[in-house]
Amino acid sequence: MKAVCICFEVHLPLPLRWYWPKEGYGDVHIEKYFDMEKAFHNFTKFASNIETLNEALSKSIDNGGKYTLDVSGVFLEQCKLKPEIIDGFKKLGSKNVSFAASPYYHSISCLFPTLDEFKKQVEMDVKTIRDVFGNEPETFVNTELLFDKKIMKTLKEMGFKCFISEGSHNIMNGYDPMHVYDNEVPTLLRHINLSEDLEIKFSDRAWPGYPLIADKFASWIASMKGEVITLYIKYDAINTHLQNNEGILDFLHELPLCLKKHGVKMLLAEEAVELFKKQELPSLESKMTARYGMHNLLGNHAQHLFMHELVDIGEMLEKLDDDYKREKLTKIYRYLQQSEIFLEMNSEERRLGYERAVNDLSILSDIERAIIITEATEAAQNESAGKKEAAK
C-alpha cells in the first residue's frame, strides 16, 4: 500500500516596523516595534478567502481526505480580530483532521544554547491547541521544517509520536523521501518537488505541468517508488492560488477520490508512522536542515549577531524581579524570535538584507536598554528598602 500525508501550515507573521532609535526613549510596547497596520491588512486579505478554503477542505474530507494542520500561536492571536475563522477550522471535525504542534511564536528557539525557551514555546502551543481545538497534538513540526538532532530527545519526552521535517538534499543524498524514517521520534520528510507543485507552481501557466488536475497529481504519486509521501504546504499559498486560479478548489475536492482510484491512501501523519516500518537514514544522526537550507536562517554575520543578542536578552529577562515588566518584555522578545525576521536579513537583494539587519538590531538594542533601566530601578528600590529596614 502507498500513502500520502498532507500538512498545511497556517501562519501569518507579525511584521516588524522600520524603526528609528530616536523613538526608543519611552515606554516599550508591541506597536512600537511591530507594524500592526500591515499585520491587520495581511490578516484581512487572508481572512477574506479562508472561509472558502475551509469549505473546500471540508468537502475534500467528506470525500475521504485526511489533513494535518500546523496552526501557529501568532496566527491564532490574530484570529481574535475574526473569531469565526477559528470556528471554521473547528467545523472540519476531528476524525480526519489533526493539529500539529510547533513553537508558539514560529521561532527558531531550538537553535539557542539550551532548549529551555524552545520547550516553553512548544508547551504553550500544545496547551493552546488543546484549549482552542480540543485536540491533543501527536505530531510536531518545527519552524521552517528545521531539523536538529538535539531536539529529538525533548520531543520524545513530551510524548510526540511523529516529527515532520524538510526532505533536503543534504539529508536525502539525492533520493526522494518516500518512507517513515527511524528516529527517537519517527520522522516524515517533506517531498519538496511535489509540495512545491501545489504551493508554488499550481497557477503558473508557463509550468509544463499546468494545468494540474487531481487525477494527474494522483497518478504521479502512484507511479513513485516507496511507501509514504509527505506534503507540507503553506495555506496562504493556496489562498494566493484561489485569487489567480479557482481550479484549486476542484483540485482539493477531487484529490481524495483520485488518490483512491490510483490505490493511494490518505493518512494523518501520526497514522503513517504507526502503519509503516521505519527505515534507517544515517544522515539524521549528523546533519541539520531547514526549509530551503540553514544558510537562509543563519548564513551571515548579521543573523548570527541577532541570534547572539536574543540569547543575551533571554538571560537578562530571567533576572528581572518585576513580574509585570518581565512578562511584558518577554512577549515582545518572543515575537522577535520569528523565523521571518532572520529570513529577511538574508534577502537576495543584499542592500535590503543589510538595512533589515540594522533595523532589527536597533530594536534589540532598545529592548536591552529597557531591561537595563528596569534592572537599575529594581536595584535602587531594593537599596532604598534595605536602608529603611536598617534604619528601624
C-alpha distance (Angstrom), angle and dihedral (degrees) to the residues before:
residue distance angle dihedral
M1 . . .
K2 3.79 . .
A3 3.79 123.4 .
V4 3.78 140.3 -171.9
C5 3.82 127.3 -151.8
I6 3.80 117.8 -159.7
C7 3.79 121.6 -164.4
F8 3.81 124.4 -177.5
E9 3.80 121.4 -155.7
V10 3.81 110.0 -143.3
H11 3.79 106.8 -166.9
L12 3.79 142.1 129.2
P13 3.82 117.2 -173.9
L14 3.77 124.1 -132.5
P15 3.84 101.3 -117.7
L16 3.79 122.7 -135.8
R17 3.78 121.4 -120.9
W18 3.75 123.8 -124.0
Y19 3.76 94.5 -100.7
W20 3.80 130.6 -158.4
P21 3.83 119.2 -155.8
K22 3.82 91.6 -134.3
E23 3.81 86.0 72.4
G24 3.77 90.0 59.9
Y25 3.79 100.6 86.0
G26 3.76 100.1 84.0
D27 3.76 141.4 52.2
V28 3.81 119.4 -28.0
H29 3.79 114.8 -124.5
I30 3.80 138.1 148.7
E31 3.81 95.6 -106.2
K32 3.79 89.4 58.2
Y33 3.79 92.5 65.8
F34 3.79 105.7 21.3
D35 3.80 127.3 65.1
M36 3.79 98.8 -126.1
E37 3.81 92.6 173.7
K38 3.80 90.9 57.4
A39 3.82 90.2 44.2
F40 3.81 89.7 53.5
H41 3.82 91.1 49.0
N42 3.82 92.4 49.6
F43 3.78 92.3 46.9
T44 3.81 93.5 47.4
K45 3.80 90.7 50.4
F46 3.81 91.6 50.3
A47 3.79 94.0 42.3
S48 3.82 92.4 54.3
N49 3.81 90.7 72.0
I50 3.78 104.0 24.3
E51 3.82 92.9 90.9
T52 3.82 89.2 56.3
L53 3.80 90.9 48.0
N54 3.79 92.7 49.2
E55 3.81 90.7 49.5
A56 3.81 88.9 52.7
L57 3.78 90.2 48.9
S58 3.80 90.0 49.3
K59 3.83 91.2 54.0
S60 3.79 88.9 47.5
I61 3.80 89.4 53.2
D62 3.82 89.8 49.7
N63 3.81 86.5 55.9
G64 3.80 90.8 54.5
G65 3.79 101.7 -84.7
K66 3.79 122.6 150.6
Y67 3.80 123.9 -161.8
T68 3.79 140.2 180.0
L69 3.80 115.8 -146.3
D70 3.79 122.0 -153.9
V71 3.82 102.2 -163.5
S72 3.81 115.0 179.9
G73 3.78 124.1 -136.1
V74 3.81 89.2 -126.9
F75 3.81 89.8 58.4
L76 3.80 93.1 46.8
E77 3.80 89.7 53.2
Q78 3.81 89.7 54.1
C79 3.80 89.3 50.5
K80 3.81 88.1 71.9
L81 3.81 83.2 83.1
K82 3.81 88.8 62.0
P83 3.83 112.4 15.2
E84 3.81 92.6 -179.5
I85 3.79 88.1 76.5
I86 3.80 89.5 66.4
D87 3.80 88.6 47.3
G88 3.81 88.3 54.7
F89 3.80 91.2 57.0
K90 3.79 90.7 46.2
K91 3.80 90.6 54.5
L92 3.80 90.1 61.2
G93 3.80 85.6 78.5
S94 3.78 130.2 -137.7
K95 3.81 105.0 -99.4
N96 3.80 97.4 77.2
V97 3.81 99.3 18.1
S98 3.78 128.9 70.9
F99 3.80 130.7 -180.0
A100 3.79 119.4 -132.9
A101 3.79 123.0 -148.6
S102 3.80 125.4 -127.7
P103 3.83 136.5 159.5
Y104 3.80 104.4 -55.2
Y105 3.81 95.0 -129.5
H106 3.83 95.4 43.8
S107 3.78 85.9 -112.8
I108 3.79 134.7 156.4
S109 3.81 90.6 -133.8
C110 3.81 89.5 136.4
L111 3.82 85.6 79.7
F112 3.82 93.2 61.3
P113 3.84 115.4 108.9
T114 3.81 90.3 -103.4
L115 3.80 129.7 30.8
D116 3.82 95.4 -131.3
E117 3.80 95.6 104.7
F118 3.80 92.2 40.9
K119 3.79 92.0 52.9
K120 3.81 92.5 48.0
Q121 3.80 91.3 53.3
V122 3.82 93.0 47.4
E123 3.82 89.9 49.7
M124 3.82 89.2 49.9
D125 3.79 90.5 52.1
V126 3.80 94.2 47.1
K127 3.80 90.8 51.0
T128 3.81 91.9 47.5
I129 3.82 93.2 50.5
R130 3.78 89.9 47.2
D131 3.81 92.3 49.4
V132 3.82 97.4 41.8
F133 3.80 102.8 36.5
G134 3.81 103.3 18.6
N135 3.79 88.0 -126.2
E136 3.81 127.0 130.8
P137 3.82 107.3 -141.8
E138 3.81 113.9 -128.4
T139 3.81 96.7 169.4
F140 3.79 124.9 66.5
V141 3.81 125.4 -156.0
N142 3.77 116.9 -175.6
T143 3.80 120.9 -142.6
E144 3.82 111.2 -81.9
L145 3.83 86.9 5.5
L146 3.80 86.5 -79.4
F147 3.80 116.8 -178.7
D148 3.78 121.7 -160.1
K149 3.79 118.9 160.0
K150 3.80 92.4 -141.4
I151 3.83 93.0 70.7
M152 3.81 96.1 54.8
K153 3.80 96.8 82.7
T154 3.81 90.6 51.0
L155 3.80 91.8 49.6
K156 3.80 91.3 49.2
E157 3.80 91.1 50.6
M158 3.81 88.6 51.2
G159 3.80 89.5 57.6
F160 3.80 103.1 -110.2
K161 3.81 115.7 158.5
C162 3.80 99.0 -166.3
F163 3.80 138.7 30.5
I164 3.83 124.7 -161.7
S165 3.79 119.8 -158.5
E166 3.80 141.6 156.0
G167 3.80 119.1 -67.2
S168 3.79 92.4 -143.2
H169 3.78 125.7 169.7
N170 3.80 95.2 -109.1
I171 3.82 89.2 56.6
M172 3.81 97.6 40.3
N173 3.82 98.9 37.7
G174 3.78 92.3 -139.0
Y175 3.80 98.3 -42.9
D176 3.79 127.8 110.6
P177 3.82 117.9 -109.7
M178 3.81 104.0 -111.7
H179 3.80 105.5 148.7
V180 3.78 145.8 54.1
Y181 3.79 105.4 -94.3
D182 3.79 125.7 -141.0
N183 3.79 113.1 -113.1
E184 3.80 139.2 132.5
V185 3.80 83.0 -83.7
P186 3.85 110.4 28.1
T187 3.79 106.5 -105.5
L188 3.80 136.1 -141.8
L189 3.79 118.9 -167.5
R190 3.79 124.5 -150.2
H191 3.79 116.5 -109.8
I192 3.79 96.8 -131.6
N193 3.81 100.4 -162.8
L194 3.80 97.3 47.6
S195 3.81 91.7 42.8
E196 3.79 91.0 52.4
D197 3.80 91.7 47.2
L198 3.80 85.8 67.6
E199 3.79 99.9 29.8
I200 3.80 101.4 44.4
K201 3.81 113.9 5.9
F202 3.79 103.3 41.9
S203 3.84 95.0 96.1
D204 3.81 96.8 33.8
R205 3.81 106.4 113.9
A206 3.81 90.5 -167.9
W207 3.83 91.6 59.0
P208 3.86 112.2 105.1
G209 3.82 89.1 -133.5
Y210 3.82 93.2 58.2
P211 2.99 124.1 151.6
L212 3.78 95.6 38.4
I213 3.80 110.9 -161.7
A214 3.79 125.3 -176.9
D215 3.80 95.6 -110.5
K216 3.82 92.3 53.5
F217 3.79 91.6 48.4
A218 3.81 92.4 47.4
S219 3.81 90.5 51.1
W220 3.82 90.4 53.3
I221 3.78 90.6 53.9
A222 3.80 93.0 45.4
S223 3.81 91.5 52.6
M224 3.81 94.2 55.5
K225 3.76 124.6 95.5
G226 3.77 119.4 -120.1
E227 3.78 137.4 56.5
V228 3.79 111.3 -95.6
I229 3.79 132.8 22.2
T230 3.79 119.2 -160.8
L231 3.79 121.3 -153.1
Y232 3.80 121.1 -168.9
I233 3.80 114.4 -172.9
K234 3.79 134.6 173.5
Y235 3.78 110.9 -118.1
D236 3.79 92.7 -145.3
A237 3.82 88.3 58.1
I238 3.80 88.4 58.2
N239 3.80 86.2 49.3
T240 3.82 89.3 54.8
H241 3.81 90.3 52.1
L242 3.79 89.7 51.8
Q243 3.79 89.4 59.8
N244 3.81 92.2 49.7
N245 3.79 104.5 29.0
E246 3.79 122.7 18.5
G247 3.80 88.1 -166.3
I248 3.80 86.2 92.1
L249 3.82 88.5 76.8
D250 3.81 93.5 55.7
F251 3.80 88.4 44.7
L252 3.80 91.8 56.7
H253 3.82 92.9 44.4
E254 3.80 94.1 50.9
L255 3.80 102.5 35.7
P256 3.85 98.3 88.8
L257 3.81 91.9 48.6
C258 3.80 92.6 47.5
L259 3.80 92.7 47.3
K260 3.80 89.9 50.8
K261 3.81 89.9 49.3
H262 3.82 89.4 55.7
G263 3.81 93.7 46.0
V264 3.81 96.9 -104.1
K265 3.81 120.1 133.7
M266 3.80 124.2 -148.7
L267 3.81 112.5 -134.2
L268 3.77 137.7 177.0
A269 3.80 111.5 -112.5
E270 3.81 93.4 -111.6
E271 3.82 89.9 50.9
A272 3.80 92.4 53.0
V273 3.80 94.7 54.1
E274 3.81 89.5 52.1
L275 3.79 95.1 47.3
F276 3.80 104.3 45.4
K277 3.78 130.8 60.6
K278 3.80 113.4 -107.5
Q279 3.81 116.4 -111.7
E280 3.80 124.7 -147.6
L281 3.80 116.8 -112.3
P282 3.84 109.4 176.6
S283 3.82 94.0 -168.4
L284 3.82 89.5 70.1
E285 3.80 87.7 71.9
S286 3.78 95.9 57.9
K287 3.81 112.6 17.0
M288 3.81 134.5 80.4
T289 3.76 125.0 -153.3
A290 3.78 143.0 172.5
R291 3.77 137.4 179.1
Y292 3.82 105.6 -61.4
G293 3.80 91.5 -4.3
M294 3.80 139.6 -55.8
H295 3.81 89.8 -96.3
N296 3.81 89.2 72.3
L297 3.80 90.5 61.1
L298 3.80 102.0 33.9
G299 3.78 106.1 10.6
N300 3.79 102.5 118.8
H301 3.79 141.4 41.8
A302 3.81 94.7 -103.3
Q303 3.81 92.4 56.4
H304 3.81 91.8 48.7
L305 3.80 90.8 47.8
F306 3.80 91.0 49.7
M307 3.81 90.1 50.8
H308 3.83 91.3 48.5
E309 3.81 91.3 50.7
L310 3.81 91.4 49.1
V311 3.80 90.2 54.3
D312 3.81 90.8 50.0
I313 3.80 91.6 49.4
G314 3.79 90.8 51.0
E315 3.80 90.5 54.4
M316 3.80 91.1 47.4
L317 3.80 92.3 51.0
E318 3.80 92.2 53.7
K319 3.81 89.7 61.6
L320 3.82 96.0 55.0
D321 3.81 114.4 109.0
D322 3.80 96.4 -165.8
D323 3.82 102.0 92.5
Y324 3.81 94.8 -165.2
K325 3.81 95.3 51.3
R326 3.80 92.6 41.2
E327 3.80 91.3 53.1
K328 3.81 92.5 46.6
L329 3.81 93.6 48.7
T330 3.81 92.9 42.5
K331 3.81 91.7 57.8
I332 3.82 91.2 53.9
Y333 3.81 90.0 43.5
R334 3.81 90.3 55.1
Y335 3.80 93.9 48.5
L336 3.81 86.0 54.3
Q337 3.80 88.9 61.1
Q338 3.83 93.5 67.3
S339 3.78 111.4 131.8
E340 3.81 91.9 -129.9
I341 3.81 89.7 68.0
F342 3.81 90.0 59.4
L343 3.80 92.6 43.7
E344 3.81 92.6 52.9
M345 3.80 90.3 55.6
N346 3.80 88.1 59.9
S347 3.78 94.6 53.0
E348 3.81 116.4 160.5
E349 3.79 84.9 -127.4
R350 3.80 96.4 73.2
R351 3.80 96.6 -157.7
L352 3.82 92.0 52.9
G353 3.80 90.2 49.6
Y354 3.80 89.8 52.0
E355 3.81 92.5 48.2
R356 3.79 90.3 49.3
A357 3.78 90.8 51.3
V358 3.82 92.7 51.7
N359 3.79 89.9 47.9
D360 3.80 95.1 47.1
L361 3.79 95.1 45.7
S362 3.82 89.3 50.3
I363 3.80 88.3 57.7
L364 3.81 91.4 50.6
S365 3.79 89.3 49.4
D366 3.79 90.1 54.5
I367 3.81 91.5 49.2
E368 3.80 89.8 51.5
R369 3.82 90.0 49.8
A370 3.81 90.2 52.7
I371 3.81 91.1 51.1
I372 3.82 92.4 48.2
I373 3.82 90.8 50.8
T374 3.81 90.3 48.9
E375 3.82 90.6 49.3
A376 3.81 90.9 49.7
T377 3.80 91.4 49.1
E378 3.81 91.1 49.7
A379 3.80 91.5 48.5
A380 3.82 91.5 50.5
Q381 3.80 91.4 48.6
N382 3.79 91.6 48.8
E383 3.80 91.3 48.6
S384 3.78 91.3 49.5
A385 3.78 91.7 48.2
G386 3.80 89.5 49.1
K387 3.82 92.4 52.6
K388 3.80 91.5 49.0
E389 3.78 90.4 50.7
A390 3.77 91.8 48.4
A391 3.80 90.9 49.2
K392 3.79 90.1 58.9
